[in-house]
Amino acid sequence: MSIGELLAATVPMVRTLNLEYLETTAEKAVLALPDQSEYRNHVGGPHAGAMFTLGESASGAIVLAAFGDQLSRAVPLPVTAEIAFKKIALGPVTATATLGRPAADVVAELDAGDRPEFPVSVAIRREDGAVTGEMTVIWTLRPNS
């Protein structure tokens, strides 16, 4: 089962918004939000809440891809999230997430007994490639007690 299939099966909001997992690796996660009239805002584009969920979901996908081998000893959790809306998004949009720190550094902190925090950057783009939103989600790996 792929990470996208796993998240679609276990996270109801992913299914609600019909998010599509286009690429999920430890280096990059790309998710798509189809254009759906029931999730549009007052200007005809995707609602801010739908774009937030898309970006946060992309960040979670890369975290699982990069740190899935650590799940037996730590739980990944978002700590903070910030989003900036840059341009009007119309039609389908994609979110591309990248890790802001090398995964090995994060795991080394976990190995040292610390609770690491690390940023995931997300760019949200419309079909013409224009960046409509930028998001940063700070994640942690909380050691199991």
C-alpha positions as MATLAB code, in Angstrom:
seq = 'MSIGELLAATVPMVRTLNLEYLETTAEKAVLALPDQSEYRNHVGGPHAGAMFTLGESASGAIVLAAFGDQLSRAVPLPVTAEIAFKKIALGPVTATATLGRPAADVVAELDAGDRPEFPVSVAIRREDGAVTGEMTVIWTLRPNS';
ca = [
       0.000    0.000    0.000;
       1.406    3.398   -0.976;
       1.514    6.353    1.416;
      -1.241    8.025   -0.603;
      -3.452    4.934   -0.365;
      -2.735    4.644    3.361;
      -3.624    8.283    4.042;
      -6.732    8.140    1.863;
      -7.849    5.075    3.850;
      -7.104    6.488    7.311;
      -7.670   10.260    7.049;
     -11.329   11.055    6.260;
     -10.578   14.665    5.215;
      -8.346   13.385    2.400;
     -11.314   11.465    0.998;
     -13.730   14.352    1.631;
     -11.676   16.726   -0.536;
     -10.750   13.989   -3.062;
      -7.047   14.784   -2.694;
      -4.840   12.975   -5.198;
      -1.318   11.789   -4.336;
       0.775   12.383   -7.464;
       4.227   11.771   -5.957;
       5.337   10.773   -2.479;
       9.020   10.295   -1.736;
      11.325   11.253    1.116;
      12.481   14.196   -1.054;
       9.160   15.532   -2.335;
       5.421   15.046   -1.991;
       3.003   16.383   -4.600;
      -0.751   16.356   -4.019;
      -3.584   17.679   -6.160;
      -6.886   19.262   -5.205;
      -9.343   18.891   -8.096;
     -11.621   21.782   -8.999;
     -14.878   21.000   -7.161;
     -17.741   23.482   -7.001;
     -18.695   22.459   -3.442;
     -15.268   23.590   -2.166;
     -15.054   26.948   -3.964;
     -14.903   30.351   -2.289;
     -16.664   33.609   -3.150;
     -14.347   34.310   -6.135;
     -14.729   30.846   -7.658;
     -11.437   29.302   -6.561;
     -10.681   26.659   -3.963;
     -11.649   27.699   -0.434;
      -8.765   28.723    1.846;
      -9.583   25.842    4.183;
      -9.351   23.358    1.316;
      -5.962   24.794    0.267;
      -4.746   24.639    3.878;
      -5.787   20.992    4.074;
      -4.070   20.279    0.751;
      -0.814   21.860    1.962;
      -0.902   20.234    5.392;
      -1.656   16.870    3.770;
       1.315   17.257    1.423;
       3.533   18.054    4.407;
       2.265   14.969    6.230;
       2.908   12.770    3.203;
       6.571   13.754    2.989;
       6.962   13.326    6.758;
       5.625    9.765    6.495;
       7.842    9.055    3.486;
      10.955   10.431    5.213;
      10.317    9.100    8.716;
       8.032    6.098    8.278;
      10.826    3.855    9.533;
      10.724    5.733   12.870;
       7.018    5.107   13.620;
       7.793    2.270   16.035;
       9.463    4.760   18.381;
       7.999    8.189   17.598;
       4.755    9.817   16.446;
       4.948   12.587   13.837;
       2.817   15.586   14.814;
       2.391   19.068   13.344;
       3.398   21.796   15.812;
       2.567   24.997   13.903;
       1.441   25.908   10.404;
       1.512   29.195    8.552;
       0.042   29.894    5.135;
       0.335   32.916    2.858;
      -2.067   33.415   -0.035;
      -0.108   35.015   -2.900;
      -2.432   34.967   -5.928;
      -5.987   33.950   -6.662;
      -6.214   30.237   -7.270;
      -8.741   29.105   -9.830;
      -9.274   25.565  -11.040;
      -7.293   22.590   -9.810;
      -4.233   23.250   -7.642;
      -1.249   21.191   -6.558;
       0.858   21.342   -3.417;
       4.543   20.402   -3.439;
       6.152   19.732   -0.063;
       9.886   19.555    0.707;
      11.752   18.933    3.955;
      13.553   21.948    5.375;
      16.241   19.879    7.138;
      18.048   16.671    6.198;
      16.136   13.664    7.526;
      19.376   12.212    8.916;
      19.811   15.266   11.177;
      16.278   14.876   12.518;
      16.812   11.158   13.214;
      20.143   11.941   14.927;
      18.290   14.257   17.346;
      15.766   11.505   18.009;
      18.634    9.054   18.581;
      20.128   11.500   21.117;
      16.893   11.386   23.128;
      15.593   14.755   21.954;
      12.228   15.654   20.434;
      13.257   17.090   17.054;
      11.330   19.786   15.233;
      11.748   20.445   11.521;
      10.075   22.602    8.874;
       8.292   21.393    5.778;
       7.858   23.984    3.016;
       4.874   23.758    0.698;
       4.230   25.619   -2.556;
       0.651   25.633   -3.841;
       0.342   26.173   -7.591;
      -2.447   26.529  -10.115;
      -2.333   24.814  -13.517;
      -0.307   27.597  -15.188;
       2.461   27.070  -12.614;
       1.887   30.321  -10.714;
       2.434   30.003   -6.973;
      -0.859   30.891   -5.307;
       0.143   30.018   -1.762;
       3.128   29.223    0.400;
       2.944   27.242    3.606;
       5.364   26.196    6.307;
       4.444   23.416    8.696;
       6.716   22.728   11.659;
       6.611   19.039   12.543;
       7.975   17.097   15.477;
       8.736   13.454   16.109;
       7.379   12.851   19.605;
       9.129    9.864   21.153;
       6.800    7.146   22.388;
       6.723    6.910   26.158;
];
